[in-house]
Amino acid sequence: MQPQSSPTYTVSPQLLAREDFHAACQERNFREVFRLMRKYDGVSQDKMSSPVDGLTQSRMSKVMTGKERITTVEVIERIAEALHIPGAYFRLAPLKWESDTPPADLSILHTGAPAVVREPVGELIDRRLSLEIDVAPDGAVTLNYRQELFNGGSVPFTRLTRELWFEHTSGPLVVEALPVDEDDENARHLIIKQLHQSRLNATYACQVFPAVQPGETATIAYTCTGGRFVDAHYWRQSVLVPTEELRMRLVHHGIRRLTECTGIEERADGSELSIADSIAWNRTDDAVVVELARKNLAINQALTLRWDFPRATA
């Protein structure tokens, strides 16, 4: 009789529910990710590495001792796919396995650690994502997001998870819901819950209520303050769900003209496309206003708007 092979290792729901594990994944700190797997799931390096194509036990050992790092998106996706870690943990789009696995109820698995609720896979569509980037003369930034989300799935939608990152901050990034537009019949209330906060980035969950039923469109709006532009002036907006229209509007106060204004669209395959012809700008009494619009964007695409202006010389 042949000995029965042990099941392939995947990360336990208990570990997925831990705040320290979620934080390590968000930072893509695989030395800590693997350490927590070993500590709380009780698995060996060989057991952790064997399901992942191309990840040897020897390389995992080097990662865990700090001799190597894992940074490429391709390898990160392979790890998340093989070990059943939701893509959102690593700031990725939902993975293939997530579409075949019913969401787990993580709310009771670890007292004191926030549960992470998976979003509908392949069912949520951004009808329109609007972002206004308001920059004060001293470089302080206010981001205002407005999204029109369509639920094309078969279950109510109640939550989405997002991350914001800056090279420079003036303190903790603060994400807050904007007042509901009473004239918008699709407007929804939000509760913003911080999942992780570091000096430069914030991961947060938007709890939507009432729930967005299948076939409904919901409008949500929120704002972020605390970021700053110092030397480099650019914003990169990732696309996390299929987006029919994405609009970015920059208002930079205290400047009179631009010396540079470019836009790049990153494709899902890694290629880049100049989108300068999609940019329009003008000047007001105290600011320069730049607008960028693109349509029909897929998951894992991104738009980057970059601008510069004459600087005072000593």
Secondary structure, DSSP 8 states (H G I E B T S, - for coil): ------------HHHHT-HHHHHHHHTT-HHHHHHHIIIII---HHHHHTTSTT--HHHHHHHHTTS-----HHHHHHHHHHHT--GGGGT----HHHHTS-----TTTSTTS-------SS-EEEEEEEEEEEE-TTSEEEEEEEEEEEE-SSS-EEEEEEEEE-SEEEEEEEEEE----TT-TTB-EEEEEEEEE-SSEEEEEEEEEEEE-TT-EEEEEEEEEEEE-SS--EEEEE--S-EEEEEEEEEEET----SEEEEEEE-TTS-EEE-GGGEEEEE-SSEEEEEEEEEEE-TT-EEEEEEE------
